[in-house]
Amino acid sequence: MTPTEQLVRGVPAGDQSAVRPPLPVKMVIAGGFGVGKTTAVGSISEIEPLTTEAAITEVAAGVDDLTHTPRKTTTTVAMDFGCITIDPTLKLYLFGTPGQERFGFMWDDIVEGAVGGLVIVDTRRLDDCYAAVDYFEHRGIPFAVALNAFDGRLEHSLEDVRWALDVSEHVPLVVFDARERGSVRDALLVVLESALAASGG
C-alpha cells in the first residue's frame, strides 16, 4: 500500500493488504477566470472531461476582464470534471471550480471531501487568485500554487509571487504548463505530497 493510500484510508504503515482497485481520491483545481483550469483538466484526464462551458455574452464580457484572454469565448459556469489513474493503487478525480466570484457559492459543494487543491495562477493577474488561496487557507485544506506559464514566460518570479500572495513557506509553488499532460501530472503530485505531509505521514 502506498503512502498516499495510507494517508487517505488512515491505515498503519505496516499493514499490507490484498490487491484492490485504485483508491479514488478527490482533488480540486481552482483559480481565477481564464487561468487554465479547464485546459489543465482536459490535458490530463483519461476520459472525455465533463465541462460546463457557456458562451461569454456581451454582458459577461463587461464583468469579466478579457484583457489578457482576448481569444477566450467560453467560461465555466459550474465545474469541470476529469480523472487520471496515477498508478495501480491511486486514481485522482479532478474537480475544476468556476473562476468568477459570482459562482463562489458552489465552492463548498465542489471541495467537499477533497484531499487538496491546486490553485492555478496567471502571473499577469495575481489579484484573480486571492480568493482561491484564501479559501484553502481558511479551511486548512492542503494546496499548492501552480504558475501557468502563458506563452512560455512568467511576469514575476516564484519569490515575488509568494510574497504577493502572502502564502507560508510550507505551501509549494511550482511552474507548469496547463496544456502539457506531464506538467499537469507533476503539479498534481505536488498537491498529493502536501496532503501527505499535512497528515503527518
Backbone torsions as a table, in degrees:
resi	resn	phi	psi	omega
1	MET	NA	132.3	-176.4
2	THR	-75.5	159.9	175.8
3	PRO	-57.3	-35.2	179.6
4	THR	-65.3	-42.0	178.6
5	GLU	-64.4	-39.8	177.4
6	GLN	-61.7	-39.5	179.8
7	LEU	-58.5	-50.7	-172.5
8	VAL	-74.5	-37.7	-177.6
9	ARG	-87.5	-16.3	-177.5
10	GLY	71.2	31.5	-177.6
11	VAL	-90.1	135.0	176.6
12	PRO	-56.7	146.8	-173.5
13	ALA	-58.2	-31.5	-176.3
14	GLY	-86.0	-5.0	-175.4
15	ASP	-87.3	104.0	178.7
16	GLN	-98.8	148.0	-177.2
17	SER	-133.7	174.5	-179.6
18	ALA	-67.8	164.8	179.5
19	VAL	-61.7	132.6	-178.7
20	ARG	-126.3	164.7	171.1
21	PRO	-61.3	160.4	178.9
22	PRO	-55.2	139.2	178.7
23	LEU	-71.8	126.0	178.5
24	PRO	-79.6	126.6	-179.8
25	VAL	-128.9	130.9	-178.3
26	LYS	-94.4	133.9	177.1
27	MET	-136.0	144.8	-178.1
28	VAL	-107.6	138.5	173.2
29	ILE	-113.1	118.1	-172.0
30	ALA	-127.8	175.2	179.5
31	GLY	145.9	178.9	-177.7
32	GLY	-75.7	-176.4	-179.5
33	PHE	-65.5	127.8	172.3
34	GLY	70.6	24.6	-178.3
35	VAL	-89.1	-14.0	178.3
36	GLY	119.6	18.4	-178.8
37	LYS	-65.7	-51.1	179.4
38	THR	-62.4	-39.6	178.4
39	THR	-62.2	-43.3	-178.9
40	ALA	-63.5	-45.3	179.2
41	VAL	-62.1	-44.5	-179.7
42	GLY	-66.0	-31.3	-177.9
43	SER	-68.7	-34.1	-171.3
44	ILE	-108.4	-19.3	-174.1
45	SER	-63.2	135.6	177.8
46	GLU	-85.3	-6.1	173.2
47	ILE	-116.5	165.1	173.4
48	GLU	-63.3	117.2	-174.6
49	PRO	-66.4	145.6	172.6
50	LEU	-86.8	124.7	177.8
51	THR	-126.4	155.8	176.5
52	THR	-123.2	60.2	-178.5
53	GLU	-82.5	137.0	175.4
54	ALA	-128.1	151.2	-179.7
55	ALA	-65.6	141.5	176.0
56	ILE	-79.3	116.0	-179.2
57	THR	-86.4	172.9	177.4
58	GLU	-61.7	-35.7	178.9
59	VAL	-65.4	-46.6	-179.6
60	ALA	-65.4	-37.0	179.6
61	ALA	-62.7	-27.0	177.6
62	GLY	-78.0	-15.5	179.6
63	VAL	-100.5	-44.2	-177.5
64	ASP	-90.0	134.6	-178.0
65	ASP	-77.0	112.6	-179.8
66	LEU	-102.4	12.7	-175.7
67	THR	-54.8	-45.9	-176.6
68	HIS	-95.7	-1.9	178.9
69	THR	-132.0	58.3	-173.8
70	PRO	-64.7	-22.3	-179.2
71	ARG	-91.3	0.0	-179.0
72	LYS	-75.7	122.8	-176.7
73	THR	-115.4	-10.7	179.4
74	THR	-132.1	165.0	178.7
75	THR	-147.2	150.5	178.9
76	THR	-76.2	128.7	-178.0
77	VAL	-112.6	-4.0	175.7
78	ALA	-138.2	-74.1	178.2
79	MET	-166.1	166.6	169.1
80	ASP	-110.5	152.3	178.5
81	PHE	-142.7	135.5	174.9
82	GLY	-156.8	177.0	177.7
83	CYS	-149.4	157.4	179.5
84	ILE	-148.9	131.0	175.5
85	THR	-85.3	114.0	-177.4
86	ILE	-74.6	-44.7	176.1
87	ASP	-158.0	-179.8	-176.4
88	PRO	-60.4	-14.0	-177.0
89	THR	-103.7	-9.2	-168.9
90	LEU	-143.7	130.0	176.6
91	LYS	-128.2	124.3	179.7
92	LEU	-92.1	132.2	171.9
93	TYR	-106.9	118.0	-171.0
94	LEU	-101.9	128.9	179.1
95	PHE	-122.0	115.0	178.8
96	GLY	-94.7	131.2	-178.8
97	THR	-84.7	157.0	169.8
98	PRO	-70.2	148.2	-173.4
99	GLY	-88.7	-21.4	-174.8
100	GLN	-82.1	144.2	-178.2
101	GLU	-61.2	-29.0	-177.2
102	ARG	-68.7	-12.9	175.6
103	PHE	-102.7	12.8	-177.4
104	GLY	-62.0	-23.5	-179.4
105	PHE	-63.3	-16.5	-178.2
106	MET	-86.6	-14.5	-170.8
107	TRP	-60.5	-44.1	-177.4
108	ASP	-56.9	-42.2	179.9
109	ASP	-68.4	-40.3	-178.6
110	ILE	-67.7	-39.0	-174.6
111	VAL	-81.8	-19.7	-177.0
112	GLU	-49.6	123.4	176.6
113	GLY	84.7	1.8	-178.9
114	ALA	-77.9	143.4	177.2
115	VAL	-81.9	-18.4	-178.7
116	GLY	-178.4	178.3	-178.4
117	GLY	-139.4	152.5	173.4
118	LEU	-113.5	114.5	178.9
119	VAL	-95.7	113.2	-179.0
120	ILE	-88.7	135.3	-175.4
121	VAL	-125.0	134.7	167.9
122	ASP	-98.2	113.1	-173.2
123	THR	-66.5	-10.2	174.4
124	ARG	-78.1	-16.4	-174.4
125	ARG	-140.5	64.2	-176.6
126	LEU	-60.6	-33.1	-177.9
127	ASP	-57.7	-29.0	-174.5
128	ASP	-68.9	-17.4	-175.5
129	CYS	-102.0	-4.0	-177.8
130	TYR	-57.2	-42.3	-177.3
131	ALA	-61.5	-41.3	-179.7
132	ALA	-67.7	-44.4	178.6
133	VAL	-60.0	-47.0	179.8
134	ASP	-60.5	-39.7	-177.8
135	TYR	-59.2	-50.6	-177.7
136	PHE	-69.6	-37.8	179.3
137	GLU	-63.0	-47.3	-175.6
138	HIS	-68.9	-23.1	179.7
139	ARG	-100.2	1.2	176.9
140	GLY	66.1	29.9	-179.7
141	ILE	-94.6	126.1	178.7
142	PRO	-57.9	139.8	178.5
143	PHE	-153.7	163.1	173.5
144	ALA	-127.1	153.9	177.4
145	VAL	-105.7	124.6	-178.4
146	ALA	-114.9	117.8	179.4
147	LEU	-86.5	115.6	-178.7
148	ASN	-80.1	119.5	-175.9
149	ALA	-83.6	81.0	177.4
150	PHE	-64.9	131.5	-179.1
151	ASP	57.7	25.2	175.3
152	GLY	73.6	15.3	-179.2
153	ARG	-144.0	160.5	178.2
154	LEU	-117.3	146.7	179.1
155	GLU	-81.7	-21.6	-177.5
156	HIS	-140.4	155.9	178.4
157	SER	-76.9	164.5	177.5
158	LEU	-58.6	-42.1	-179.1
159	GLU	-63.1	-42.1	179.5
160	ASP	-66.3	-37.5	179.2
161	VAL	-67.7	-42.5	178.6
162	ARG	-59.3	-43.4	179.4
163	TRP	-64.5	-43.9	-177.4
164	ALA	-65.8	-37.3	-179.2
165	LEU	-84.2	-15.4	-179.3
166	ASP	57.4	44.9	176.5
167	VAL	-96.8	147.2	-175.6
168	SER	-70.6	166.3	-176.2
169	GLU	-66.2	-22.2	-178.4
170	HIS	-79.6	-8.9	177.3
171	VAL	-86.2	116.3	-179.0
172	PRO	-68.1	141.5	171.6
173	LEU	-117.9	128.6	180.0
174	VAL	-132.5	157.7	172.5
175	VAL	-105.6	133.6	180.0
176	PHE	-148.4	172.3	176.9
177	ASP	-120.8	112.9	-175.9
178	ALA	-62.6	-14.6	-178.8
179	ARG	-87.3	-13.3	-173.8
180	GLU	-107.6	122.1	-175.5
181	ARG	-54.3	-49.6	-178.1
182	GLY	-63.0	-36.9	179.6
183	SER	-66.9	-41.6	177.5
184	VAL	-65.5	-42.7	178.8
185	ARG	-57.8	-45.8	-178.7
186	ASP	-62.1	-39.2	178.7
187	ALA	-65.6	-40.5	179.0
188	LEU	-65.8	-36.4	177.9
189	LEU	-65.2	-32.0	176.0
190	VAL	-63.1	-40.1	177.8
191	VAL	-63.5	-43.3	178.8
192	LEU	-60.6	-41.7	178.1
193	GLU	-63.7	-38.0	178.3
194	SER	-65.2	-41.1	178.8
195	ALA	-64.0	-39.5	178.3
196	LEU	-64.4	-44.2	179.6
197	ALA	-65.1	-38.6	-180.0
198	ALA	-65.9	-27.1	-179.5
199	SER	-83.1	-7.8	-177.9
200	GLY	83.8	14.0	-178.9
201	GLY	-83.5	NA	NA
